[in-house]
Amino acid sequence: MKNQTRLMRMNPPCGETRREFLWEAGGGFAGMALTSMLSADGFFGTARADDSLRPKASHEARPTKACICLFMYGGPSQVDLFDPKPMLTKYHGKTMPGIDKDHLFKVRNPGKLLGSSRQFLQHGESGLPISDLFPNLSRHADDIAVLRSCYADSFAHGSGMLQMNTGMVRQGYPSLGSWAVYGLGSENQNLPGYVVMLDHRGGPINGPPNWSSGFMPASFQGTQFRTSGEPILNLQPPARVTVAQQRQQLDLLKRFNQKYSATSPENTDLQARIASYELAFRMQAHAPEAVDLSQESRQTHKLYGLDNPRTEKFGRRCLLARRLVERGVRFVQVYSGGGHGTDTWDAHGDVNKNHEKHCGATDLPMAGLLTDLKQRGLLDETLIFWTGEFGRTPTGQSGKGRDHSPRGFSTWMAGAGARGGQAIGATDDFGFAAVENKLHVHDVHANMLHLMGLDHEKLTYFHAGREHRLTDVSGRILPELVGG
């Protein structure tokens, strides 16, 4: 400690302070999340740091190379989108008959039943019912497997977001993308293995813990990308620093780190920080190209809705997601809904008005993503997962709105060998709770991992004296979804 204090008090070499040196050496990277480790240059002495992002073999022989998670923040309504309920329409404005719903379903503020005003038509050869709020997505009915019987453990957005993203209702655990990159590594050493794109209106509640690596090394956490301008803020170096100077500074940091690592190999945070500088150096050349949507044709722009102000923002995120997985990024999470109130899917006041707004912004881009992936031969190797943190009650709130409901809601998957054109599981006649083939969040995660070639029981990480899993001690595979 004494020697460290004396070192910090030395005059700065070459007229630069230690802070300025680190900033320039990192190419302005200090403001970015520590997201990836160098795995190709033998940069560190420890196996954990050196091998963390190197591509790894999957547990199962599946073609899947990537996952795109489409997250509808706020809680989309299952009974207005994917789970038609004729009985709900029949008993609109009345109390649900026949059972003690408060006792059976633990519904808060139950109110009167609110029938859906949406039309559900059967689509594709499968005849899968999808709401008229998704006219473009409906054309992909035969590609989509709707999981109607999902349930979670929390009514609150914060803990609900954490559980859907990490499997746990409290902070400190690795997220979905972290587990995927930990299990499979990354196919591209010049881009992060795990990328997150937030809604242009803001991020979700909790912020970074939703894409954190938790107790895993920082190399596995998500990196925020923007869809225009600088893809990553503070990535470019100061104007006075040349590429050659950056290379020299990084080499010097490398020597410092090797000496420190020889005595403190357990300090993975330091290793991740230095490695992130090296990745930033590489991304200065590769990230701008990845987000350059001008390389795409006018037809592709139109396919994703980039020619329409209503769909342009989410469309850019979906198109960039395709470009990233095409370039070897393992896991991409795309958010719809940001900030608070009506800017999210949290439809307490008027579910029709809210969902018309958000479905209108996401329907065409999602359909475009599925079409584009299929045309490029990428859908079979890319898992698409659509979800919110929970669903909504079939009872009304504030007249035309719906409250939170984790007891029964819908998600869907497509691609990666998922058997589309079907609805799996069921909620009760009114859509309050899952009653048939119930799927806890852990079950959903287990099937996601399986479709990516990972066995959720084998994918473990040792921490605090025991092995941890994304699915904790649960998780059930659905043969009707994944095959086999």
C-alpha positions, 0 to 999 in steps of 0.5 A: 500500500505504501509503495502504491501511494508513493507511485501515485504521487509521482509526477506524470510522465511526458506531461500526462496524468495517470487518468489522461493516460488511461483515457487515451490508452482506452481510446475513450473507452472508459465510459463503456461497459466492460464487455469483452475479453481478448481471446486470440492474442494470449493477452492474459496469463489465466485460462479463465480470462484467455478463453472466455469468449473463444467459440465453444462446442455446444452440448447438443448438435443444433445449428443455432448460432445466435439469439435475438430477444425482442423484449416488450417492456411494460407487460403486453396483454396476452388476451389482446394479442395471442390468447383469444378468450370468447368467455371474456367477451361474453362476460364483459363488464361482469364479475367472473362467475363460478370461482373465487378468483381472488383466492385461486389466482391471487389477483390484485384489484380484480375489478370487472372483466374487460373483454378484448375488442380485438379480432383473432383470425386464424393464420397460415396452414396451421390456423394459429390465432393472432390478433389484428394488432399484428397483421404483418407478423401474422403472415409468419404464423407457421414459423411461430410457437406461442407459449400461452401458459407462461407464469412468473413470480412478481407483479412488479416491473423491477423484479419481473424484468430481472426474473425474465432476464436473469431467472431471479427476482433480485439483482446480482445474477447473470443475464440470458445473454451472459449465459449464452456467451459463457456457454458458446463463446463468440464468433467475432473477436472484433465485436462484443458477444452480447449486444443490447439496444434500448428504446429511443425513449429510454431504458427499462427499469433497473437498467444495466442489471437486466443485461449484467454478467452478475457474478461471472467475469465482466467479459460476459455482460451486454454492451449497449449499441446505438443504431445511428451515429457512434454505435458506442459512445466514447469509443473513438480516441482523442483526435491527437492520438494516432493508431500507432500511439494507441497500439504502443499504449496498449502494449505498455498496459499489457506489460503492466497487466502481465506483471500484476496478473502474475501475483493476482491472477484472481483479479478478473475485473482488472483483466476484463478492464484491460482487455476491454481497451483492446477490444475497443481498439478493434471495434473502432474499425469494425463497429461503425461498419456493422451499424452502417445501414446505408449498405442495405438496399432500399427494399430492405429498408422498406421491409423493416419499415425504415421509410415510415416514422412510426416504425423507423426506430424499432425497425433500425434496431431489428435490422441492426440485430440481423447485421450483428448476428450475421457478423457473429454476435452471439446474443442481441437484445432489442427493447420496445418501450422505454422510460415510463407510462405510455412510452412502455407497454404498461397499459393501465389506462387504455389497453387498446390505445397503448397496444395500437401504438406499440404494436404499430411500431413493432409489427412490421419490423418484426415481420421484416426480421423474420422474412429477412432471416428466412430469405438469407437462410439464417432463421434456422440458425437464429432463435427469435424470442419475443417476451415481456416481463409478465402479462396483464389481467383480463379485468379492467383497470381505470375503465379501459386499462389492464393491471399486471398479471404474472400468473398467465401470459404469452411469449413466442419463439421462432427459428433455431428449429423451434416447431412453429404454427402452434400454441403450447399450453393454456390459461383458464377461460378468462386468461387469468392464470396458466392452467395447462402445461404450465411454464415457469420462467425457468422452463422458458429459459431451459427451452431457449438454451436447448434450442441454442444447443445448451443443456440447462442442467450442464450449463453451470457456473461455480460461485460462492461455494456452489454451482449456479444455473440460469434455471436454478434447480428447475427447468422442463424441456418441451419436446413439442417445441424443440423436437426430439 
